[in-house]
């Protein structure tokens, strides 16, 4: 197996991770009534999703890192008051 064969499912895994993260970002928009959670966090997810779709063919092995970044950012921003 070459490095190219290993990286083939990577963008699909990354976009799938971003699709799972959208439920967390959507939940926080309704559950925590603040401008950070209801406006900034969904826009952050949208930016990450757009970057992920642009990197889908250009940098396919980097897309899963965006999904991980989305989850880490969600947990970090949920700790803010």
Backbone as JSON Lines, residues from 0, in Angstrom:
{"i":0,"aa":"X","n":[0.83,-1.18,0.0],"ca":[0.0,0.0,0.0],"c":[0.88,1.24,0.0]}
{"i":1,"aa":"X","n":[0.6,2.16,-0.87],"ca":[1.39,3.37,-0.95],"c":[0.72,4.48,-0.14]}
{"i":2,"aa":"X","n":[1.42,5.56,0.01],"ca":[0.89,6.7,0.75],"c":[-0.34,7.27,0.06]}
{"i":3,"aa":"X","n":[-0.38,7.22,-1.24],"ca":[-1.53,7.72,-1.98],"c":[-2.77,6.87,-1.73]}
{"i":4,"aa":"X","n":[-2.61,5.56,-1.58],"ca":[-3.75,4.7,-1.3],"c":[-4.29,4.92,0.1]}
{"i":5,"aa":"X","n":[-3.42,5.24,1.04],"ca":[-3.86,5.47,2.41],"c":[-4.62,6.79,2.51]}
{"i":6,"aa":"X","n":[-4.22,7.8,1.77],"ca":[-4.85,9.12,1.85],"c":[-6.16,9.21,1.08]}
{"i":7,"aa":"X","n":[-6.54,8.17,0.36],"ca":[-7.74,8.25,-0.47],"c":[-9.03,8.47,0.33]}
{"i":8,"aa":"X","n":[-9.28,7.76,1.46],"ca":[-10.53,8.01,2.19],"c":[-10.45,9.21,3.13]}
{"i":9,"aa":"X","n":[-9.31,9.84,3.26],"ca":[-9.13,10.92,4.23],"c":[-10.11,12.08,4.06]}
{"i":10,"aa":"X","n":[-10.32,12.61,2.86],"ca":[-11.26,13.74,2.78],"c":[-12.7,13.35,3.12]}
{"i":11,"aa":"X","n":[-13.08,12.13,2.82],"ca":[-14.43,11.68,3.16],"c":[-14.6,11.57,4.67]}
{"i":12,"aa":"X","n":[-13.57,11.1,5.34],"ca":[-13.61,11.02,6.8],"c":[-13.68,12.42,7.39]}
{"i":13,"aa":"X","n":[-12.92,13.35,6.84],"ca":[-12.92,14.72,7.34],"c":[-14.26,15.41,7.15]}
{"i":14,"aa":"X","n":[-14.84,15.28,5.97],"ca":[-16.15,15.91,5.73],"c":[-17.22,15.23,6.6]}
{"i":15,"aa":"X","n":[-17.1,13.93,6.8],"ca":[-18.02,13.23,7.71],"c":[-17.88,13.74,9.13]}
{"i":16,"aa":"X","n":[-16.66,14.0,9.57],"ca":[-16.45,14.56,10.9],"c":[-17.03,15.96,11.02]}
{"i":17,"aa":"X","n":[-16.91,16.75,9.98],"ca":[-17.52,18.08,10.0],"c":[-19.04,17.99,9.99]}
{"i":18,"aa":"X","n":[-19.59,16.98,9.33],"ca":[-21.04,16.78,9.33],"c":[-21.53,16.4,10.72]}
{"i":19,"aa":"X","n":[-20.75,15.64,11.46],"ca":[-21.12,15.31,12.83],"c":[-21.0,16.55,13.72]}
{"i":20,"aa":"X","n":[-19.96,17.34,13.51],"ca":[-19.73,18.53,14.32],"c":[-20.83,19.58,14.15]}
{"i":21,"aa":"X","n":[-21.5,19.6,13.02],"ca":[-22.55,20.6,12.81],"c":[-23.68,20.43,13.83]}
{"i":22,"aa":"X","n":[-23.93,19.21,14.29],"ca":[-24.96,19.0,15.29],"c":[-24.54,19.6,16.64]}
{"i":23,"aa":"X","n":[-23.26,19.52,16.97],"ca":[-22.78,20.14,18.21],"c":[-22.88,21.65,18.14]}
{"i":24,"aa":"X","n":[-22.49,22.21,17.0],"ca":[-22.55,23.66,16.84],"c":[-24.0,24.14,16.81]}
{"i":25,"aa":"X","n":[-24.87,23.38,16.2],"ca":[-26.29,23.75,16.19],"c":[-26.92,23.65,17.57]}
{"i":26,"aa":"X","n":[-26.53,22.64,18.33],"ca":[-27.03,22.49,19.69],"c":[-26.61,23.66,20.56]}
{"i":27,"aa":"X","n":[-25.37,24.06,20.45],"ca":[-24.89,25.16,21.29],"c":[-25.58,26.47,20.94]}
{"i":28,"aa":"X","n":[-26.0,26.63,19.7],"ca":[-26.7,27.85,19.3],"c":[-28.05,27.97,20.0]}
{"i":29,"aa":"X","n":[-28.68,26.84,20.29],"ca":[-29.98,26.86,20.96],"c":[-29.86,26.74,22.48]}
{"i":30,"aa":"X","n":[-28.89,26.0,22.95],"ca":[-28.8,25.69,24.37],"c":[-28.17,26.81,25.19]}
{"i":31,"aa":"X","n":[-27.24,27.54,24.62],"ca":[-26.54,28.59,25.37],"c":[-26.9,29.93,24.74]}
{"i":32,"aa":"X","n":[-27.68,30.73,25.43],"ca":[-28.14,31.99,24.84],"c":[-27.11,33.11,24.97]}
{"i":33,"aa":"X","n":[-26.14,33.12,24.09],"ca":[-25.19,34.24,24.02],"c":[-24.82,34.45,22.56]}
{"i":34,"aa":"X","n":[-24.32,35.63,22.26],"ca":[-24.0,35.93,20.86],"c":[-22.84,35.08,20.37]}
{"i":35,"aa":"X","n":[-21.94,34.69,21.26],"ca":[-20.82,33.85,20.86],"c":[-21.31,32.48,20.38]}
{"i":36,"aa":"X","n":[-22.22,31.9,21.15],"ca":[-22.68,30.55,20.83],"c":[-23.73,30.52,19.73]}
{"i":37,"aa":"X","n":[-24.51,31.58,19.59],"ca":[-25.56,31.53,18.57],"c":[-25.2,32.19,17.26]}
{"i":38,"aa":"X","n":[-24.12,32.96,17.21],"ca":[-23.75,33.6,15.96],"c":[-22.34,33.21,15.51]}
{"i":39,"aa":"X","n":[-21.39,33.34,16.39],"ca":[-19.98,33.15,16.01],"c":[-19.67,31.68,15.77]}
{"i":40,"aa":"X","n":[-20.16,30.8,16.64],"ca":[-19.82,29.38,16.48],"c":[-20.38,28.76,15.2]}
{"i":41,"aa":"X","n":[-21.63,29.0,14.83],"ca":[-22.08,28.47,13.53],"c":[-21.31,29.06,12.34]}
{"i":42,"aa":"X","n":[-20.92,30.32,12.43],"ca":[-20.11,30.91,11.36],"c":[-18.72,30.28,11.32]}
{"i":43,"aa":"X","n":[-18.17,29.95,12.48],"ca":[-16.88,29.25,12.53],"c":[-16.99,27.89,11.86]}
{"i":44,"aa":"X","n":[-18.08,27.16,12.15],"ca":[-18.26,25.86,11.51],"c":[-18.41,26.03,9.99]}
{"i":45,"aa":"X","n":[-19.13,27.04,9.57],"ca":[-19.31,27.27,8.13],"c":[-17.97,27.55,7.45]}
{"i":46,"aa":"X","n":[-17.12,28.32,8.09],"ca":[-15.79,28.6,7.54],"c":[-14.98,27.31,7.45]}
{"i":47,"aa":"X","n":[-15.01,26.5,8.5],"ca":[-14.29,25.23,8.48],"c":[-14.82,24.31,7.38]}
{"i":48,"aa":"X","n":[-16.13,24.3,7.17],"ca":[-16.72,23.46,6.14],"c":[-16.31,23.93,4.74]}
{"i":49,"aa":"X","n":[-16.3,25.23,4.53],"ca":[-15.89,25.76,3.22],"c":[-14.43,25.43,2.96]}
{"i":50,"aa":"X","n":[-13.59,25.59,3.97],"ca":[-12.17,25.25,3.8],"c":[-12.03,23.76,3.53]}
{"i":51,"aa":"X","n":[-12.8,22.93,4.23],"ca":[-12.75,21.49,4.01],"c":[-13.17,21.08,2.6]}
{"i":52,"aa":"X","n":[-14.18,21.73,2.07],"ca":[-14.6,21.41,0.7],"c":[-13.6,21.9,-0.33]}
{"i":53,"aa":"X","n":[-12.94,23.01,-0.03],"ca":[-11.91,23.49,-0.97],"c":[-10.66,22.61,-0.92]}
{"i":54,"aa":"X","n":[-10.34,22.08,0.26],"ca":[-9.18,21.21,0.42],"c":[-9.47,19.77,0.02]}
{"i":55,"aa":"X","n":[-10.71,19.45,-0.34],"ca":[-11.1,18.07,-0.63],"c":[-10.21,17.45,-1.7]}
{"i":56,"aa":"X","n":[-9.9,18.19,-2.73],"ca":[-9.04,17.66,-3.79],"c":[-7.63,18.23,-3.74]}
{"i":57,"aa":"X","n":[-7.46,19.42,-3.17],"ca":[-6.14,20.04,-3.14],"c":[-5.24,19.44,-2.07]}
{"i":58,"aa":"X","n":[-5.76,19.29,-0.87],"ca":[-5.0,18.74,0.26],"c":[-5.86,17.72,0.98]}
{"i":59,"aa":"X","n":[-6.09,16.57,0.38],"ca":[-7.05,15.62,0.96],"c":[-6.64,15.07,2.32]}
{"i":60,"aa":"X","n":[-5.36,14.98,2.6],"ca":[-4.96,14.41,3.89],"c":[-5.09,15.42,5.03]}
{"i":61,"aa":"X","n":[-5.33,16.68,4.73],"ca":[-5.49,17.7,5.77],"c":[-6.93,17.88,6.22]}
{"i":62,"aa":"X","n":[-7.9,17.36,5.48],"ca":[-9.31,17.58,5.8],"c":[-9.7,16.95,7.14]}
{"i":63,"aa":"X","n":[-9.22,15.75,7.51],"ca":[-9.57,15.24,8.84],"c":[-9.06,16.12,9.97]}
{"i":64,"aa":"X","n":[-7.97,16.83,9.76],"ca":[-7.47,17.75,10.79],"c":[-8.47,18.89,11.03]}
{"i":65,"aa":"X","n":[-9.2,19.29,10.0],"ca":[-10.23,20.32,10.18],"c":[-11.37,19.81,11.06]}
{"i":66,"aa":"X","n":[-11.72,18.54,10.89],"ca":[-12.77,17.96,11.73],"c":[-12.31,17.91,13.18]}
{"i":67,"aa":"X","n":[-11.08,17.53,13.4],"ca":[-10.55,17.52,14.77],"c":[-10.51,18.94,15.32]}
{"i":68,"aa":"X","n":[-10.1,19.9,14.51],"ca":[-10.08,21.3,14.93],"c":[-11.49,21.78,15.28]}
{"i":69,"aa":"X","n":[-12.49,21.34,14.53],"ca":[-13.87,21.74,14.81],"c":[-14.31,21.23,16.18]}
{"i":70,"aa":"X","n":[-13.98,19.99,16.5],"ca":[-14.36,19.43,17.8],"c":[-13.6,20.11,18.94]}
{"i":71,"aa":"X","n":[-12.32,20.34,18.76],"ca":[-11.52,21.0,19.79],"c":[-12.01,22.43,20.01]}
{"i":72,"aa":"X","n":[-12.31,23.14,18.94],"ca":[-12.81,24.51,19.06],"c":[-14.17,24.52,19.76]}
{"i":73,"aa":"X","n":[-15.02,23.55,19.46],"ca":[-16.33,23.5,20.12],"c":[-16.18,23.3,21.61]}
{"i":74,"aa":"X","n":[-15.34,22.35,22.01],"ca":[-15.14,22.11,23.44],"c":[-14.53,23.33,24.12]}
{"i":75,"aa":"X","n":[-13.57,23.98,23.47],"ca":[-12.94,25.15,24.06],"c":[-13.92,26.33,24.19]}
{"i":76,"aa":"X","n":[-14.74,26.53,23.17],"ca":[-15.69,27.65,23.2],"c":[-16.86,27.37,24.14]}
{"i":77,"aa":"X","n":[-17.17,26.12,24.38],"ca":[-18.24,25.8,25.33],"c":[-17.8,26.07,26.77]}
{"i":78,"aa":"X","n":[-16.52,26.1,27.01],"ca":[-16.02,26.4,28.36],"c":[-16.1,27.9,28.68]}
{"i":79,"aa":"X","n":[-16.21,28.73,27.64],"ca":[-16.33,30.16,27.86],"c":[-17.73,30.48,28.38]}
{"i":80,"aa":"X","n":[-17.85,31.48,29.25],"ca":[-19.19,31.81,29.78],"c":[-20.09,32.47,28.77]}
